[in-house]
Amino acid sequence: MRLTLDRDRFVETMKAQAQIGGTAGGGLHRLALSDADKQVRDWFLEQLEAADLSVRIDEFGNMFGRREGTDPNAAPVLIGSHLDSQPYGGIYDGPLGVISALECIRTLDDEGIETKHPIEIVNWTNEEGSRFQPAMQGSGVWAGVHDLDEEYAKTDTDGETFEAELERIGYKGDHPAEPHEAYEAYLELHVEQGPYLERAGKDVGIVTGVVGFSWGEITYHGEADHSGPTPMDSRSDALVAAAETIGEIRAIPGELGERTVGTTGYIDAKPNSINVIPEEVTFTWDFRDPEDEVVERAVNRVLKEAEAAAEREGVEWEYEERMRASSVEFADRCVDAVERAAADLGYDGMRLVSGAGHDATHMAEVCDTSMVFAVSEGGKSHNEAEYTSWDDCYAAANTIANAAVELAECE
């Protein structure tokens, strides 16, 4: 049986969610637990209720809508993603997976199709990790990777706690943030956020796993002084040591592997004045690779380089690894279901490993899991220029819908 989604309704629904927190540059500014996040949650709740789904919201704000199956003992198939965005991010990153899941349910209802297994759709809380860290926070708590109370206590840059903000927007639910039963499978649709599908001329991505990665932070402590009278050989410049280490973060991946990447995405210098030698600089690393051993080597290399830079510049230093995630290999039966769905629909699919972390990373701890990728034009994401054509969105949405229906077993 082939399921064909209503393209017009799918596109209209994508456009509707993009208006909530939409930016003048055509993107989204919808940070987790912000007013805009509340608004899109309210809107999504209306969509779930309009589809006559059984709704539950857990104590971490994860939102679920359930369509029952014919077998009361059958484990549910879960599909979805997230509705929060990066600061001034794109309209596809996350929401595409949620809206595709919603349209799958709507189409089953339109065609009167029943499935043996229940199908649930989910909006995970704070996948992005931009306001509260870590990323993939809601699915991490739900899957038992993170402790609920520890995550409640996390604060944003204004000192607001996660729990207080969740309560403020009215989405601290009554259900425990944990699986309330066994799950048959989890599928997630996302834009690729990379250039590989476009470069290969493919229609959809069949995701076989997720890279491992490490996030960390280094701080150098030097001595503030006047930039004019202080001789160059008398300085302890925290920013010079930071600059040397940041250069190494850029260089290390080229020495380790084809798929290794390294990024410094955050830097804070104090006192940040044009005529004062910087006394304290904090910056981050982000290393990723399909092989965990390569990530470990990258971290060890940057710490070695950081120590050497500190010695050269005569500054003190410290570091903290904020997050370490092992690489994930998805279940063959779910990957195969995605591949079959793409082939049956006539789409040219390609197997690949995700270079970004997704909620599917944590869900692989709970049940068999896989993902579908839509083509990202230019490989751009996490900015307003993120773009995936409606044709490519629709191809990926049809693929995940048919894979989900196969796993849920049509009656």
N, C-alpha and C positions, 0 to 999 in steps of 0.2 A: 504494500500500500504506500502511495506517495502523498505526502501532505504538502499542499501549496498555500503559502501564506498570502493574505490580502495585502498586496504591495502598497496600495494607496493608504490604507489604514495604518500600516506599519510606519510609513514615512511621516504621516500626519502626527502619529503619536511620538515619534522621535523629535519632530519639530516642536511639539507641545512641551515636552520636558526641557528642551533647550532654551525655552523662554524664561524658565525659572532660574535666576542667577545668571542670565545671559549677559554678555559683555558687548560693548560697542564694536569690538574687533571680531565679533562673530564666535566667541568662545564661551567658556563657562567659568564663573567664580563662585563655587558652591562648596565651601569648605565644610568638613564634618562638624555637625552639631551647631552650625551657624543658622541664622534666620532663613537663609536661602535653602539650607538642608531641610529645615522644618517644613518649608513651603512645598518642596518637592516630595517629601514624605507624605504630607497631607494629600497631595495630588495622587501619589501612587496608591495610597490607601483607598481613595475613591475608585481607582481603576480595579483594584482587587475586589472590592465590594460589588462593583458593577458587573464583574465577571462571575459573581456568585461563588467566590472562593471562601473557604474557611480560613480566617486570618488569625495569626498570632504574632505578637511582638514580644521578644524576650527581654530580659533584664539588661542586656547590653545594646538594645535598640535594633537588633537584627529583625527584619520584617519578612514573614513567610505567608504565602497564599497557597492553599492546598485544594487540588481537584481530586476527589476520591476515585479509587479504582474499583473494579468489580470484585476483587478478592480482598476481603478485609484483613487477611493475614499477610498480604504481599507488602514488601518494603518499598517505600517511595523512591522515585527518581527525582533528584533535586537539580534545578537549572536556574541560573541567574548570574548576578555580578553585583555592581555597586553603583550608587547614584551620586556619591560625593565626587568632587573634582579637585584637581590641583589649583593653586592660585593662577587665575587667568589661563586655564587649560582649555582643552578641546571639548566638543559636544559629544564625541563618540566614546571616549575612554571611560568604560564602565557602563554608562547608560545603554549603549548598544546591546549589551548582554541582558540587561534587565528587560528592555522593551521587546527583544526577540523572544524571551521566555514568556512574556505576557501575550504576545501575538500567537505563540504556539498554543497556549491554552484557549484563546479566543477562536482559533481556527478549528480546534478539536470540537468545541461547542457548536460552531457554525455547521460542521459536517456531521454532527451527531455521533462522533467516534468515541468509543469507550476503550479504556486501557485496563489491563489486569492490575498493574501497579498504580498507586496514586502518583500524581505528578505535583511537585511543589515548586513554586518559584520564590526566589529570595533576593532581597536587597541587603547586602552586608554593610555593617557600620564601619566607617573610616578605613576603607581599603587603601586610600592614598597615603596616609601617614604624614600629611603636610602640616596639619594643625596640632595633632597629637601623635606622638610616636609610640610604638612602631607602626609601620604600614601593615595592612592586612590584619588589623587589630580585632575587628568583630569576628571574623572567621577563626582567628587564632584563639580567642577566648572560647568560642563555641566548640572548637575541635580539641580543647584541653591543652593547647600549646602554651597559652598564657594564663596567668592567675587573674581571676575576676577582680578581686580587691586591689591588686597591684595596678591593674589597668584603670580602674575607677580613679585612682589617686594621681594619674598622670596629669600634667598641667600644660597649658599652652604658653605662648610668650607673654601673655598678660597675667599669668598666674591663675587662670580659671581652671578648675579641675574638670576632668572628663565627666565624672558622675554629676556634678552640679549642672553642667551644660546639658547633659542628657535629660536631666529632670526639667531644666528650664524650657526646653523645646517640647516637652511632653511625650518623650519616647523611651522612657525607662519602663519597659513592659513588665508583666507579671510572670511570664514563663521563664523557667531556668535557661540560662545561656549554655545549652548543651544538647546533644542529640537526645530526643525523647524516645527514640526507637532506632533499630538498625536501618541503614539506608542501602538501597540497591546500587545506586551510582550517582555521580555528580558530573554535570557538564557545564562548561562556562564558555561563552562567546566573548571575544575581545578583539579590538583592533590590534594588528601585529605590533605596532609601535617601532617597527624596524623596516628595512628596505628589501628583505630577501624575497618575499612573494612578488613584489613589483619587478625586481631585477630578473626573476625567473619567468615572468609572464604568466603566473599562476592565478587561479580564481579564488581559492581558499587555502588556508593552512590547516593541516592536520597535526595537532600539537602532541608530541610524544613525551614531553617532560619540561622541566623548568630548571634553569641554571641555579647553581649555588652562589651565594653572595655574602659579603661581609660589609657592614657599615661601621665606621669608626670615627673617632675624633681625636685630634692632637692639639695640645695647647703649649705654646712656647712662652716663657716668662723672661723678659729682658729687663732693660732699665730705660725709663723715659728720660730724655734730655733734649736740650735745645739743638735744633738741626744746623744752626749756624756755627757757633763757637766750638762745638764738640768735634775733636779730630776723628778721622775715620778709624784710626787704630785704637781708639778709646771707647768704642761703641759696643753695646750689647743689644743688637737690633733683632727683636723677635720676628719682625716681618721678613727680614732677609733669610732667616732660617726657614720660615714658613714657605717662602717663595721657592727655595731650593728643593724642599720636600714635595711641594705641589708639582714641580717639574718632574720629579721622579714618579709621582702617581700617574702622570701622563705617559711617561716613558716605559714603565715596567711592563704593561700589557704587551707591547711589541716584542718583548724578549721572552714571553711565556707561552703564548698560543694565539691561534687565529681568531678564536672566539672570546679571548680575554679582553675585558674592558675595565678602565679605571677612570674615576671621575672625582673631582673636588667640586661639590655643589654648594658649599656654604663656607663663608669666611667672615670673621669678625675681628677687627683690629682696634686696639685701644692705645691712646686716647683718640685716634683717628683724626688727627689735626695735621695740616700741611707742614707745619714747622716744628713738629715734635717727633723724636725717634720713637717708634712704636714699642711699648713695654709689654704688651700681651697680645697674642694672636691665636685665635682658635679657628680650626678648619676641619673639614671632614674628608674621609675617603669612602669610596664605594667601588669595590672590586667584584666582578662577576665572571663566571666561567662554568661551562657544563661539568667540569671535573672539580670536585671539592679539593683535591690535592693541589690543584693549580691556584685556587683561591687562597689556600693556606700559604703557599709560597709567596704570593703577592703581598699578603699581610706581613709576613716575616721580612720581606724585602723592604717594605716602606718603613717599618719600625727600625730596621738597621740603618736606613738612610736618614731617618729622623734623628737618631742618636748622633750620627756623624755630623749632621748640620748643626745640632746644638753645640757640639764640641768646637766646631769651627768658629761659631759666632759667639761663644761664651755665654750661652743662655741655658736656663733650666727647661725641662720639658716633661710632659706627662701625656698619657693617652688612655682612651677607653674604647673598647669595642662595643658599640651600641647594639649590634644585631648580627647574628650569624645564622644563615639558613642553608641547610644542605640541599644539594641538587635533588630533584624529584624525577622519577621515571613513572609515567602514567601506565595504567593497566591496559594490557593488550586488547582486551575485549571492548573497552570503551574507545580506544584509538581506532580499532577496526570498525566499530560502528560508525564513527565519524567518517572514516575513509569510504565505507560502503555508501553512506548517505550522499557524500559528494559525488561519487561515481554514478550512482543511480539518477541523480539530478542532472548529470551531464556537465558537472563542473570539473575543471582540471585542478586537482588538489596536489599539495606537496607536504610531505612530512618535515617537521622542523622542531627544534627545541626553543622554548620561549626564553628570550634574553631578559625579560622583566618578571618580577615576582607577581603572582596573582593569588586570589583567594583559593584557587585550585591547589596551590602549594600545600595549604593546611588541610584542605578537604581530602587530599590523598592519604592523610592519616586516618580518615574516618571510613572511606569506602572507595571502590573503584572509580577512577576519575579520568577525564580527558578534557581537551579544549578545542575550540574552533577559532581560527584567526581570520579576520577580514583584512584585505589589502590596505596598507597605509601608504598613501601617495607621498613619495619623497621620504618615506620612513619617519615622518615627523609626528611627535606626540608631546604631551605635557606643555603645549603652548597653543595659542589661538589659531595658529596655522595648520593644526592637525586637520587632515581631510581624508575621508573615505567616501567614494561616490555612492549614491543610493543603490546603484546596481550591485556594487561589491558588498554593501551592507546587506542587501536582500539575499544575495547568494549565500553569505555566511549564515544569515538567519534561517533560511530554508534548510541548510545543512544541519544545524544544531537541532532544529525542530524534528527532522526526520530521524536523526540519531537518537534523540530522546524518546521518540515514539517507539522505535525498535526496542530500546532497552525496557520501556514500560509495557511492551507486549500488547498490541492492539487485539481487541476481541473480535 
